[in-house]
Amino acid sequence: MRSEALGWVTRGAGATLGVAAVLLLLALLYAAHDVLILVFLAVLLGAALEPVVAWIRARTGVPRGPAILIVYAAFLAAVVAVAVFVVPTALVQLSAALDRLPAFLDRLREWSERLRPESVAAGVGSVIDALRAPFRPAPPPDPESVLGASILVGSVGTALVTLLALVYFWLTERPRLQRYALAFLPAHRREGVRDAWNEVETRLGLWARGQLVLMATIGVATGVAYTVLGLPAALLLALVAAVTEIIPIVGPIIGAIPALLVATTVSPETAVLTLGVYVLLHALEGNVLVPIVMRNTVGLSPFLVLVSLLIGGTAGGILGAIVAVPIAAGVTAVLERLQARRTPVPVDPTVLERQPEGIEAGEATAAGAPPDAPSRKRRSMPRLAGEG
């Protein structure tokens, strides 16, 4: 009796320590969530660049290390070129465009005062005043503000340098890290886990490359359109449109607002044309470009995409919404492998009752599967009692 009681105490103490360890790990992960997001972004970029490394190795025969250096040097050169040549020029163009905006807003404010009824005039005037506020002379910044801005710039720069370093080391050490992690698993599970790992990274890389293609396409298209329309700071406006393209749902709207504000300083007709061009470009993007670029990349239904965006945006803001879709795609890839079975899930009988005549139950079951579902090796499942 005493030994049985001692066994219960031992098991209870072990369970308590296990729960405490899990809670401690969760608290640690929550405290370091910014670092985890940075690491995830590094893995995302690494997954996007990995096929380029493989392509260079296949075409040139150079070892993996030099191939990674070539890809990383080209990627880093592109980032530096944008930061050195594009951004300063764009900022100069923006400064020239913003010099005209206060006078235009003053004229617009005078026009709004003549609107009737007075409630409409007051509402339009308050909106114009809010737009005019950033251009009013500001008091000289205090030392604390300057220090805070310096710390923010330094933090962003440090994060970017850390991200680039993490991407390089992930590309270099990935095979070794994968073998190290798989060594903790039983031998009979290593192949399946490795395949799931590779599938998750493949989907992440496809999503990242698709987003980069969409961003580049929107940036070039809007840059050409804004230049043709004669908008000041066309280069910067195109860069803003390209960067905001990565923000789900509201990104195109955010990218259009600066272009419309600058277009109003030229003429009302230019503003209308700018709005029309932006609507046309994003209609073509949503109906032509996105289906072509993003087809078979993440493999998520629109329902899961929307739910993941809502959860990610609520939990992590804009950054959470950006990483929500690739995270959901990775989780879905793992769940698909866990639910692989020889025996298919039967179709709902109420659905069978609504099938057209001539469709048998087996055909309806087969029709219930997605037509473009990828073929995969399925694990066997023991037969249940009573199955034929």
C-alpha positions in Angstrom: 0.0 0.0 0.0 2.8 2.4 0.9 4.6 1.6 -2.4 1.4 2.3 -4.4 1.0 5.7 -2.6 4.6 6.5 -3.3 4.1 5.7 -6.9 1.2 8.1 -7.1 3.2 10.8 -5.5 6.1 10.3 -7.9 3.8 10.4 -10.9 2.1 13.5 -9.6 5.4 15.3 -9.0 6.5 14.4 -12.5 3.3 15.7 -14.0 3.6 18.9 -12.0 7.2 19.4 -13.1 6.2 18.7 -16.7 3.4 21.3 -16.7 5.7 23.8 -15.0 8.4 23.2 -17.7 5.8 23.7 -20.5 4.5 26.9 -18.9 8.0 28.2 -18.4 8.8 27.5 -22.1 5.6 29.2 -23.2 6.4 32.3 -21.1 9.9 32.3 -22.6 8.6 32.1 -26.1 6.1 34.9 -25.5 8.8 37.1 -24.0 11.0 36.5 -27.1 8.2 36.7 -29.7 10.0 39.6 -31.6 13.1 37.4 -32.0 11.0 34.5 -33.1 9.3 36.6 -35.8 12.8 37.7 -36.9 13.9 34.1 -37.1 10.8 33.1 -39.0 11.3 35.9 -41.6 14.9 34.7 -42.0 13.7 31.1 -42.7 11.1 32.6 -45.1 13.7 34.4 -47.1 16.1 31.5 -46.9 13.3 29.2 -48.3 12.8 31.7 -51.1 16.5 31.8 -52.0 17.2 28.1 -51.7 15.9 27.1 -55.2 18.1 29.8 -56.7 21.1 28.2 -54.9 20.2 24.8 -56.3 19.8 26.3 -59.8 23.2 27.8 -59.7 24.8 24.5 -58.5 23.0 22.6 -61.2 24.1 24.9 -64.0 27.7 25.7 -62.9 28.6 22.8 -60.7 30.1 25.1 -58.0 29.9 23.8 -54.3 27.1 24.9 -52.1 29.1 27.4 -50.1 30.2 29.5 -53.1 26.7 29.2 -54.6 25.2 30.6 -51.4 27.7 33.5 -51.4 26.8 34.3 -55.1 23.1 34.4 -54.3 23.5 36.3 -51.1 25.8 38.8 -52.6 23.3 39.5 -55.4 20.5 39.8 -52.9 22.5 42.1 -50.7 23.6 44.2 -53.7 20.0 44.7 -54.7 19.0 45.8 -51.2 21.9 48.2 -51.0 21.2 49.6 -54.5 17.6 50.4 -53.6 18.7 52.0 -50.3 21.5 54.1 -51.9 20.2 55.0 -55.3 16.4 54.7 -55.2 15.4 56.0 -51.8 17.4 59.3 -51.7 16.2 60.2 -55.2 12.6 59.4 -54.2 12.9 61.5 -51.1 14.1 64.5 -53.1 11.1 64.0 -55.4 8.7 63.8 -52.5 10.1 67.0 -50.9 9.5 68.8 -54.1 5.9 67.5 -54.4 5.0 68.2 -50.8 6.1 71.8 -51.2 3.0 72.4 -53.3 0.6 70.5 -51.1 0.0 73.2 -48.3 -1.1 75.8 -50.9 -3.4 73.4 -52.5 -5.0 72.4 -49.2 -5.5 76.1 -48.4 -7.4 76.6 -51.6 -9.4 73.5 -50.9 -10.2 74.8 -47.4 -11.5 78.1 -48.9 -13.7 76.1 -51.3 -15.1 73.9 -48.6 -16.3 77.0 -46.6 -18.8 77.7 -49.5 -20.4 74.3 -49.3 -24.0 74.0 -48.1 -25.5 72.8 -45.8 -23.1 74.0 -43.1 -22.7 70.6 -41.6 -21.2 69.3 -44.8 -18.8 72.3 -44.9 -17.8 71.7 -41.3 -17.1 68.0 -42.0 -15.1 68.6 -45.2 -13.2 71.4 -43.5 -12.2 69.2 -40.5 -10.8 66.5 -42.9 -8.8 69.2 -44.7 -7.5 70.6 -41.4 -6.4 67.2 -40.4 -4.5 66.8 -43.7 -3.0 70.3 -43.3 -1.8 69.8 -39.7 1.5 68.0 -40.5 2.6 70.9 -42.7 2.2 73.6 -40.1 5.5 74.8 -38.5 6.5 72.6 -35.7 8.5 73.6 -32.6 12.1 72.5 -32.5 12.4 68.9 -31.3 13.4 68.3 -27.7 16.5 66.2 -26.9 14.3 63.3 -25.7 12.5 63.1 -29.1 15.8 63.2 -30.9 17.2 60.4 -28.7 14.1 58.3 -29.2 14.2 58.7 -33.0 17.9 57.8 -32.9 17.2 54.7 -30.9 14.4 53.7 -33.3 16.6 54.1 -36.3 19.4 52.1 -34.6 17.0 49.3 -33.6 15.6 49.0 -37.2 19.1 49.0 -38.6 20.3 46.3 -36.1 17.2 44.2 -36.9 17.9 44.4 -40.7 21.6 43.4 -40.2 20.5 40.6 -37.9 17.9 39.4 -40.4 20.5 39.3 -43.2 23.0 37.4 -41.0 20.3 34.9 -40.0 19.4 34.3 -43.7 23.0 33.6 -44.6 23.6 31.2 -41.7 20.3 29.4 -42.3 21.3 28.9 -46.0 24.7 27.7 -44.9 23.8 25.5 -41.9 20.3 24.2 -42.9 21.3 20.6 -43.9 23.4 20.2 -40.7 20.6 21.7 -38.5 18.1 19.4 -40.1 20.2 16.3 -39.5 20.8 17.4 -35.9 17.1 17.9 -35.2 16.1 14.6 -36.9 18.6 12.7 -34.7 16.3 13.2 -31.7 13.6 11.2 -33.4 13.2 7.4 -33.7 14.7 6.0 -36.9 11.4 5.0 -38.4 10.0 8.5 -38.1 12.8 10.5 -39.5 11.9 10.1 -43.2 8.4 11.3 -42.7 9.4 14.3 -40.5 12.1 15.2 -43.0 9.6 15.1 -45.9 7.1 17.3 -43.9 9.9 19.7 -43.1 10.9 20.0 -46.7 7.3 20.4 -47.8 6.7 23.2 -45.3 9.8 25.0 -46.5 8.8 24.6 -50.1 5.4 26.2 -49.5 7.0 29.0 -47.6 9.5 29.6 -50.4 6.8 29.6 -53.0 4.8 32.1 -51.1 7.8 34.4 -50.5 8.8 34.3 -54.2 5.2 34.9 -55.3 5.0 38.0 -53.0 8.3 39.3 -54.4 7.0 38.9 -58.0 3.8 40.7 -57.1 5.6 43.5 -55.3 8.0 44.0 -58.2 5.2 43.9 -60.8 3.0 46.5 -59.0 6.1 48.7 -58.4 7.1 48.8 -62.0 3.5 49.2 -63.3 2.6 52.0 -61.0 6.0 53.7 -61.6 5.4 53.7 -65.4 1.8 54.9 -65.0 2.6 57.7 -62.5 5.4 58.9 -64.8 3.1 59.0 -67.8 0.5 60.9 -65.8 3.2 63.4 -64.8 2.9 62.8 -61.0 5.8 64.3 -59.0 7.8 61.8 -56.9 6.6 59.0 -59.2 9.6 56.8 -58.1 8.8 57.1 -54.4 5.1 56.5 -55.0 5.9 53.4 -56.9 8.2 52.2 -54.2 5.4 52.8 -51.6 2.9 50.9 -53.7 5.4 48.0 -54.1 6.2 47.8 -50.3 2.5 48.0 -49.2 1.6 45.3 -51.6 2.8 42.7 -49.0 0.2 43.9 -46.5 -2.9 41.8 -46.9 -6.3 43.3 -47.8 -5.5 47.0 -46.8 -2.1 47.2 -48.5 -3.3 48.4 -51.9 -5.5 51.1 -50.2 -2.5 52.3 -48.1 -0.3 52.4 -51.2 -2.9 54.4 -53.2 -3.4 57.2 -50.6 0.0 59.0 -51.1 -0.4 58.9 -54.9 -3.9 60.4 -54.7 -2.6 63.2 -52.3 0.2 64.1 -54.7 -2.1 63.9 -57.7 -4.4 66.5 -56.2 -1.5 69.0 -56.2 -1.4 68.7 -60.0 -5.1 68.9 -60.9 -8.4 67.3 -60.1 -8.3 65.5 -63.5 -4.9 64.0 -62.6 -6.3 62.8 -59.3 -9.2 61.1 -61.1 -6.9 59.5 -63.7 -4.6 58.3 -60.9 -7.5 56.7 -59.1 -8.7 55.0 -62.3 -5.2 53.7 -63.1 -4.8 52.3 -59.6 -8.2 50.6 -59.7 -7.4 49.1 -63.1 -4.0 47.8 -62.1 -5.3 46.1 -59.0 -8.2 44.6 -60.9 -5.7 43.1 -63.3 -3.6 42.0 -60.4 -6.4 40.3 -58.6 -8.0 38.6 -61.6 -4.9 37.8 -63.7 -1.6 38.1 -62.0 -2.4 36.7 -58.5 -4.0 33.5 -60.0 -1.0 32.9 -62.2 1.7 33.7 -59.6 0.1 32.3 -56.5 -1.5 29.2 -58.1 -0.5 26.0 -56.1 1.8 28.0 -53.8 0.3 27.9 -50.3 -2.6 25.5 -51.1 -5.0 27.3 -48.7 -8.7 27.8 -49.3 -10.0 31.5 -49.3 -11.7 30.8 -45.9 -8.5 29.7 -44.2 -6.6 32.6 -45.7 -9.2 35.1 -44.4 -9.3 33.4 -40.9 -5.4 33.4 -40.7 -5.3 37.1 -41.7 -7.8 38.0 -39.0 -6.0 36.0 -36.3 -2.6 37.3 -37.3 -3.7 40.9 -37.6 -5.4 40.7 -34.2 -2.4 39.0 -32.5 0.5 40.9 -34.1 -0.8 43.8 -36.1 0.5 44.4 -39.6 3.5 42.1 -39.1 1.3 39.4 -37.7 -1.0 39.6 -40.8 2.0 39.4 -43.1 3.3 36.2 -41.6 -0.1 34.7 -40.9 -0.7 33.1 -44.3 2.7 31.4 -44.6 2.4 30.1 -41.0 -1.0 28.7 -41.8 0.3 27.1 -45.0 3.1 25.4 -43.0 0.7 24.1 -40.4 -1.7 22.9 -43.1 1.2 20.9 -44.8 1.9 19.2 -41.5 -1.8 18.4 -40.8 -2.2 17.0 -44.3 0.5 14.5 -43.6 -1.0 13.5 -40.3 -4.4 12.9 -41.8 -3.1 10.8 -44.7 -5.0 7.5 -44.7 -5.8 4.7 -47.2 -9.5 4.8 -46.2 -11.1 8.0 -47.4 -13.5 10.0 -45.3 -17.1 9.2 -46.4 -19.2 11.9 -47.9 -22.0 13.3 -45.8 -25.2 11.2 -46.5 -27.2 14.4 -46.8 -24.9 15.4 -49.7 -25.4 11.9 -51.3 -29.2 12.4 -51.3 -28.7 15.6 -53.3 -26.4 14.0 -56.0 -27.9 13.6 -59.5 -29.1 10.2 -60.5 -26.6 7.8 -61.8 -23.8 8.7 -59.3 -23.0 5.9 -57.0 -21.7 6.2 -53.5 -18.1 5.4 -54.5 -18.2 7.9 -57.3 -19.6 10.5 -54.9 -16.9 9.8 -52.4 -14.2 10.2 -55.1 -15.9 13.4 -56.3 -15.7 14.7 -52.8 -11.9 14.9 -53.0 -10.5 18.1 -54.5 -9.8 17.6 -58.2 -6.4 19.1 -58.0 -5.3 17.4 -54.7 -1.7 16.4 -55.0 -1.0 12.7 -54.9 1.0 11.6 -51.8 2.1 8.4 -50.2 -0.6 7.5 -47.6 0.0 5.5 -44.5 -1.9 2.4 -43.8 -4.6 2.4 -41.2 -5.9 -0.8 -39.4 -9.3 -2.0 -40.5 -12.1 -1.4 -38.0 -14.2 -4.2 -36.8 -17.0 -5.0 -39.2 -15.3 -3.6 -42.3 -15.2 -5.9 -45.3 
